[in-house]
């Protein structure tokens, strides 16, 4: 996946927007737009969406510290990216918002469970202790999943804005175009 200069600049800005959105919403625990951006970038840029996603991950490490909490970030957003990549590209327009919102919510509900195996390995937790760690985090995962669902209403408008920006800047050929019915 070779990038041109324009793509490098755009992906750097998108990754920075992801990080800035996280910082702005930090006062509200587990409420953020990271899943929204991950899904929108994946729908528009497909494989190349990994660039802004990992720019966000690196920025998070740079500004918040490359500590043990950061290690799961190396795969957590890739799981959501992969789930979106598996969705059919020709989802009918009337179902797209709900499907994207549901996928975003599922990632939020499963976040602690996806995070737990690395914590167990790093801190020597038994399987039972890992399950206890997951159970202790369930209230936060519920907040995460519910907020991801409602924030997910922004996914389709962001997709539209990104596609319009690509079209008006003459960068239409740098990513895979969706089928015409989307």
Secondary structure, DSSP 8 states (H G I E B T S, - for coil): ----HHHHHHHHHHHHHHHHHHHHTTTSTT--SHHHHHHHHHHHHGGGHHHHHHHHHHHHHHHH-SSHHHHTHHHHHHHHHHHHHHS-TT--HHHHHHHHHHHHHHHHHHHHHHHHHHHHHHHT--HHHHHHHHHHHHHHHHHHHHHHHHHTTHHHHHHHHHHHHHHHTT-GGGS----TT-
